[in-house]
């Protein structure tokens, strides 16, 4: 019985922490609607770079709103096109100076 209660308590705590994070992120970000221009740009980036389509959308959207596209780290599929990504203004958190 105690085990079941503890499991439910941990789940509630995790859900509350996740909700806190979502609220924190919402206060610091702006949701951008995907326009036709962003769709086409993402498609062109996919053809050119051969990286994940969601990553292409990040880059295309950042360009559309004059922002910096940021990724946590350089993924394996990005390594061959890192020069092109940097030319597009992409930044990586693992390269950031703290």
MOMOHU-V367274 format. One record per backbone hydrogen bond with DSSP energy under -1.0 kcal/mol. CO is the residue of the C=O (numbers start at 1). NH is the residue of the N-H. Records with the same first field share a line. If there is no record, write none. Layout:
CO=NH, NH
This chain:
1=5
2=6
3=7
4=8
5=9
6=10
7=11
8=12
9=13
10=14
11=15
12=16
13=17
14=18
15=19
16=20
17=21
18=22
19=23
20=24
21=25
22=26
23=27
35=39
36=40
37=41
38=42
39=43
40=44
41=45
42=46
43=47
44=48
45=49
46=50
52=56
53=57
54=58
55=59
56=60
57=61
58=62
59=63
60=64
61=65
62=67
69=91
71=93
72=94
75=78, 79
78=81
79=82
81=85
82=86
83=87
84=88
85=90
86=89
91=71
92=95
93=96
